[in-house]
């Protein structure tokens, strides 16, 4: 996703259902997600904070806000990609996640980057 509001920062998220950590009989569905953040701008940027919205299929929404990601506030040089993995848990077999990152340029200009909405889906056939 690239637009003028994202300041040439591209965010791609790949979710996966984690069967071994889920307890389906107790409505506990765990999803891992891999995030790639590409800096297509001409200057280094630093990821300062995150804001996630997690929604299950009953339209119940939960928000997660905090500094950085996985305990880091990484600086991403121009043309580089920063990736990390994390996870979330919802009470239904499907849902959605989306949100934003707060970024900072070298000249200390703060801006927000949208995290595009993506689906969380438990596969119909489990191994």
C-alpha positions as CSV (number, residue, x, y, z in Angstrom):
1,X,0.0,0.0,0.0
2,X,1.5,3.3,-1.1
3,X,0.0,6.7,-1.0
4,X,0.9,10.3,-0.2
5,X,0.0,9.8,3.5
6,X,2.4,6.9,3.8
7,X,5.5,9.0,2.8
8,X,6.8,6.2,0.6
9,X,6.7,3.6,3.3
10,X,5.2,0.3,2.2
11,X,3.7,-2.2,4.8
12,X,3.0,-5.8,3.9
13,X,1.6,-8.3,6.5
14,X,1.3,-12.1,6.1
15,X,-0.9,-13.8,8.7
16,X,-0.9,-17.5,9.6
17,X,-3.1,-19.5,11.9
18,X,-1.1,-21.3,14.6
19,X,-3.0,-24.5,15.4
20,X,-0.6,-25.8,18.1
21,X,-1.2,-22.6,20.2
22,X,-4.9,-22.4,19.7
23,X,-7.5,-24.1,21.8
24,X,-10.5,-24.2,19.4
25,X,-12.8,-25.9,22.0
26,X,-12.2,-22.8,24.2
27,X,-12.6,-20.3,21.4
28,X,-9.0,-19.4,21.5
29,X,-7.6,-18.8,18.0
30,X,-4.0,-17.7,17.7
31,X,-2.6,-16.1,14.6
32,X,1.1,-15.2,13.9
33,X,1.8,-12.4,11.5
34,X,5.0,-11.4,9.6
35,X,5.3,-7.7,8.9
36,X,7.6,-6.1,6.3
37,X,8.1,-2.4,6.3
38,X,10.0,-1.0,3.3
39,X,11.4,2.5,3.3
40,X,11.1,3.8,-0.3
41,X,11.8,7.3,0.8
42,X,15.2,9.1,0.5
43,X,15.9,9.4,4.2
44,X,16.1,7.1,7.2
45,X,12.9,6.8,9.3
46,X,12.4,5.5,12.8
47,X,9.4,3.5,13.9
48,X,8.3,5.1,17.2
49,X,5.0,3.4,18.1
50,X,2.2,1.1,16.9
51,X,-1.6,1.2,17.0
52,X,-3.4,-2.0,16.1
53,X,-7.1,-2.7,15.8
54,X,-8.1,-6.3,16.0
55,X,-11.7,-7.4,15.2
56,X,-13.2,-10.8,15.5
57,X,-16.1,-12.1,13.4
58,X,-18.6,-10.9,16.1
59,X,-17.5,-7.3,15.4
60,X,-15.8,-7.1,18.8
61,X,-12.8,-4.7,18.5
62,X,-9.7,-4.6,20.6
63,X,-6.9,-2.0,20.4
64,X,-3.2,-2.4,21.1
65,X,-1.1,0.7,21.4
66,X,2.6,0.9,22.5
67,X,6.1,2.0,21.8
68,X,7.9,0.4,18.9
69,X,7.4,-3.2,17.9
70,X,8.7,-6.3,19.6
71,X,10.6,-4.1,22.1
72,X,12.4,-2.2,19.4
73,X,12.2,1.2,17.8
74,X,14.1,0.4,14.6
75,X,15.6,3.0,12.2
76,X,15.0,1.9,8.6
77,X,17.6,3.3,6.1
78,X,16.4,4.4,2.6
79,X,15.7,1.4,0.3
80,X,15.8,-1.1,3.2
81,X,13.2,-3.4,4.7
82,X,12.6,-4.1,8.4
83,X,10.7,-7.2,9.2
84,X,9.4,-8.8,12.4
85,X,6.9,-11.4,13.6
86,X,4.3,-11.2,16.3
87,X,1.0,-12.8,17.2
88,X,-2.5,-12.1,18.3
89,X,-5.4,-14.1,19.7
90,X,-9.1,-13.8,19.0
91,X,-12.2,-15.7,20.2
92,X,-13.5,-16.6,16.7
93,X,-12.0,-18.5,13.8
94,X,-11.8,-15.4,11.7
95,X,-11.3,-11.7,12.0
96,X,-9.4,-8.7,10.8
97,X,-6.4,-6.5,11.8
98,X,-5.3,-3.1,10.7
99,X,-3.8,0.0,12.2
100,X,-0.9,2.5,11.9
101,X,2.7,3.1,12.8
102,X,4.0,6.5,14.1
103,X,7.3,7.3,12.3
104,X,9.9,9.9,12.7
105,X,12.2,11.4,10.1
106,X,15.9,12.4,10.7
107,X,14.7,16.0,10.9
108,X,12.2,14.9,13.6
109,X,9.1,15.2,11.5
110,X,6.5,12.8,12.8
111,X,4.1,11.1,10.4
112,X,1.6,8.2,10.5
113,X,1.8,5.1,8.2
114,X,-1.3,3.1,7.6
115,X,-1.2,-0.7,8.1
116,X,-3.6,-2.1,5.5
117,X,-6.5,-4.2,6.8
118,X,-5.8,-8.0,6.5
119,X,-7.8,-11.1,7.3
120,X,-7.2,-13.6,10.1
121,X,-8.7,-17.0,9.0
122,X,-8.4,-20.4,10.4
123,X,-8.1,-22.9,7.6
124,X,-11.1,-25.2,7.2
125,X,-8.9,-28.4,7.2
126,X,-6.4,-28.8,10.0
127,X,-3.6,-31.4,10.1
